[in-house]
């Protein structure tokens, strides 16, 4: 007896169905054509359980043998296993969807904007963005959404619900996808490889952000000053500069900050904390970015290449400063005398001339200086 697959339209949320073709009364097996081997799925037991009274043998038209049915139910599960990462699936549809993570295949394309998706239902939700339809309204505020999944996620902002909990560390998440990405931290799995270098990442969001280092893409642009950013969170924080909002107050002094990162860095002045330590030389830093740049000294990596010459740099800020030697750009201007500078630090030092402040004191005598370069010359 042989199973023959009934072809139907693609539906990733439902299991496949099978019908029985009466030929030889052999043990029922499902052929997985892609791998050239036979596997049994859990769904076959469900199908046979429902239809067993309808099936008869070829000769005597007797009911399906209950003994054969029990033998079939006792068989252990076999899975569709991913050859790239080893993950296993009991349903072929889920396996096919998973493989698209590795292959990058997105077979469902919007005929209006050309954007592609791995699932047909995602394309269906996407079409609402063109029609403008937002049928789902938040029960806590006036926001509306085009997808039911989006409103469920949004409402957790109001309720504080985090239904997806990691069974290893107890951390909870508002979205299942976030938990799945988090689990890669525990397993060490990094399925996402950069198409420009050999770096690998545990989260798809992380690789997208990383690849912008290579492409120079900054898709998030401030509509007030035109400054662009690689991440939406950076743009959101940047907007506080324009609004003048300073929501973050130092717990040690009265200073307030527009950006969360700025108050964290500032408070380390009070605490002396340097939480980022190089595992090769033991040097510590107050900022993770500074440690990252420092590590390039050990690896010798210089990912940033000048657009005007062949020089390469470890840090993005260094290449920006360097390229100003080609463009002659001086973006930092004194509001008192109009003098411009290539670096913000140079403008800061220059402002001491106007204020009369002399922050640099000689360690050998009592003389003080306005500029760092002046005390270096003096010593």
N, C-alpha and C positions, 0 to 999 in steps of 0.2 A: 504493500500500500504506500502510495507516494503523495506527499503534500505538494500542491501547486499553488503558488502565490497568486492572489487576485490583485491585479494592479489597480490603483485608484489614485485620485489627485493627492498631491503632497499635503500631509497634515502632520506636523511635528508633535502635536500634543496627544495624538491617539495611537494606540498600538496597532500593528499590522494585523490583518485578518487573513485566514487561510481556508481553502476548501480542500476536500479529499477527493482524489481521483482514484477510482477503483481499478486496480490492476492486480498486483501480486499482494497476497496477505502477509507482507513482511512487516517488521517493526517499523513504526512511523518515524520518519526522520525529516528534518528540514535542511535542505541544502543551502549553504551560504555560498552563492556563486562567486562572490568576490574573492574568497579565500580558498575555494576549492575543497572545503571540508564540510562535514556534517555537524550541526549543532542542534541542541534542543533549547527552546526558550520557555520561560514560565507561562507565556501566553498560550502555548499549544495545549497545556493541560486544561486551561480555562475553556478553550474552544471545544475540546473533546468532552469535557464534563457536561457542557450545555447540550451538546448534540449527540451524545453517545447512543440515545435511544433511536436516533434517526438512521444510524449507520448499520448496514447488514453485510454479512459476508456474501461472496459472489455466488456460492452454490445453493445454500439452504435458506437464504434470506433471514438468518437468525440474528438476534440483537448482538451488538458489539460485545465481545467477550469482556466481562467484568475483570477477569484475571489479567488480561492484557492491559486494561485500563489502569489497574492498580500498579502493575509493573511499570507502566509509563510514568505514573505519578511519583513513584519512588526514585526515579532517576534524578541525579544531582544536576543543578544548574550548570550551564556552560555559558560563557560570556563572549561578547564582542570586545576584543582587547586592542587598544590603540598601540600600534607598533612604534610610536615615537616617544610616548611618555608612560606607557604601561597601564593607563586607566582602563577599567573594564565597565561594560554596560550590558544590561539584560535586554534592552530594546535597540533594534537596529537604527531606528530614527534618531535616538539620542546619540548613538555612536557616530552617525553621519554628521550630525550637527557639531559634535565635538571635534571631528577631524577638520572642520573648517577653521577652527582656532589655529591649527598648524599650517594649513594650506593657504589660509587667507581668502578662500573662496567666498564670494558673496553673490549668489545666483539671482537674487531678486532685486531688480533695478527700477527706480522711480523714472517714469517716462517724462516727467516734467523738469527735474533738476539733475538726473543722472546719478543720484546717490544710491549706493547698493547696500544690501542687507543679507545676513546669513539666514534669516527666517522670513517666511511669507507674512506672518502676523506682524512682524516689526515694520515691514513695508506698508501694511494696512494702517498701522498707527501713524506712520510717517505721513501718509497722504492727508491726514487731518491738518497738518501744518500748511498744506497748500490750500485746502478748502477753508481753513480758519475755524473749523468746527471744534468746539471745546465743550463736549456734553457733560463733563464731570465737574461738579462744583464742590469746593471744600465746605464742610459743615461747620468750620470754625472761623473762616474768613471768606472774602469775596473772590478769591482766586479760582480760576477754572482751568481745566486740563483736558488735553485731547486723548489721553490714555488713562485707563483705570489704574494701571500700575503706578503711574506718576502721582495720582491723587492719594493713593494709599501711602506712598512714601512721604509725600508732603504732609499729610495729616499727622505723621509721627513727630513732626517738629512741634506741633501743638500738644500732643499727648505725652511726648517723651518716651514712647514705646520703642524698645530695641529687641525685637523678638528673636533675633538670630545670635546665639551665644556660642562662643568657642569652647569646646569641651576640654581643651588643654590648659588654657590660661584664664578662662572666665570672661573675657572681653566680649561685649555685646555690640550688635550692629543693627542699623535700621533696614539694611537691604541684604538679601541673601548673597548677591554678587560680591558685596564688600567682605562678607565672612569667607567666601570661597577664596578671594584674593588674599585675605589674612592668613588662611591655612597654609599658603605657600611659604610663609615665614617659618612655620614649624617644620614643614616637610623639607624645606630647602629647595623646593622645585622652582625653577626659573624658566617657564616655557616660552617667554617672549624674547627673541634675539633681535638686536639692532641690525638693520639692513646696511648700515654704514661701517660698523666696527663689530668686534667680537663680544661686546657686553651683552649680558642677559638680565632679564628682569622678571620679578614674580607677578607684577601687575601690568595690565595693558595700558593703564593711564600713565604709569611710570615710563614705559618705553616711548610713548607718544611725546611726552615732555622731553625725554632725553634726545630723541631724534631731531628735535628743534635746534639743538646745539649744532648739528651738522647742516641742517637746511637753512638755519637762520630765521625760520618762520616765527612770527609773533602775532598770533591771530586775534588777540584781545587788545583793542585800541581804545584809549580814552577819548571821548567825544569832545572834551574841553581843551586839551592841549596836544592831542595827537600822539602822545607817547604810547608805545605798544609793549605788550608783555606776552610771555610764553604761557602763562597760566592765568585762569580767570580769577583765582584768589589774589594774585598780585595786583590785578586791575582793581579789584574790590577794595583792597587796602589803600591803593594809590588814590582812590577817589576821596578818601578822608583828607588828603592834602588840599583839595579844592574846596571841600565843604568847611574845612577848618575844625572838623570834629576831632577831638582827642579823647577817645573813650578809655584809654589805658593810663592809670595813675600809679606812680612808683610807690611801693609800700615803705620805702626808706626816706623819701623826701617828697616834696610837693610837685615835682615835674610830671607832666602828662605827655602822652605820645599818641600819634595818629595810628601807628602800626604796632601790632602785637610783638613782632620780632624786635622792634626798637626798644620796647620796655624790658624785654628779656635780656637784651644785650646791656642795657643801661644798669639794670639791677646787679649785674655781675661786677660792676665797678664797686658797689657796696660790699658784696659778698666775697669778691676775689675768686669766684668760681671759674674754673676753666675745664668744662666737662668733656671736651673733645681732645683725646690723647692719641698721638701717633704710636702705633704698635711696633714701629721699627726703631725709632730713636727716643721715644718717651716724651717728646715735646708736646705741651698742651696748649689749647686755644679756647677762647671764649665763643667762637663761632664754628659751626660745622663746615661752612663754606671755606673758611681759612684753612682748616685741617685738610679739606679736599684738595685745595690748591697746593698745600704743603706736600701732600702725598705724590703729586706729579713730579716733585723734585727727586723722589726715590725711584719712581717708575720711568722718569724721563719723558713721559707723555706730554705732548704739546698739541692739543686738539684744535687750537684756534690759529688759523692762517690769515695773514694780512691779505686784503683784497687788492692791494696795490703793489706789493713786493712779495718775496719768498719767505719773509720772516714768520716764525711760528711762536706761539706763546702758551704758557700753562693756564693762564687766567683770562677770562673774557674781558675783565676791566683793563688788563694790560694791553690787549689788542685794540680796544677802543681808544685808549690814550695814545697808543702808537699811531693809529690811523689818522689822528689829528695832525700829525707832522706832515702827512700828505695833503689833507684837505684844508689845513690851516684853520680849522674850526676852533673857536674859543667860546664854549657855551656858558661859562661862568663869569658874570659881569658885576662889577662893583656898582651899587646903586648911588654911591656918593660922588665918584669921580669918573665913572664910565669905563675904567680899565677892565679888560677881559682876560680870562685865563683858561688854559686847557684842562685844569684840574680844580675840583672843588676845594681841595686842601690848600692850593695856592691862593685862592680867593680868601679863604679863612685866615691865612697868615697875613695877607695884605690888609685885611680889615683891622688888624692890630695897629697899623700905621694911623688910621683915622681915630681909633679909640684911645691910642696912647698906651695900651696895655703892653707890658714887657714880661711875658710868661717864662722866658728862658733865662735862668740864672747860672752864672759861671760857678763851677764847683771849686775853683781855686781862689776866686776873689768875690767881691760883692757886686760886681757889675751884672746888669740885666739887659736883655736884648728883646727887640720886637720880633725878629725873624730867626728861625732856626739856623739858616745859613750863616747869619751874622755871628752867632755864638760859636759855630764850628770854625769860622775863620779866626775868631778871637783865641780860641783854645789852641 
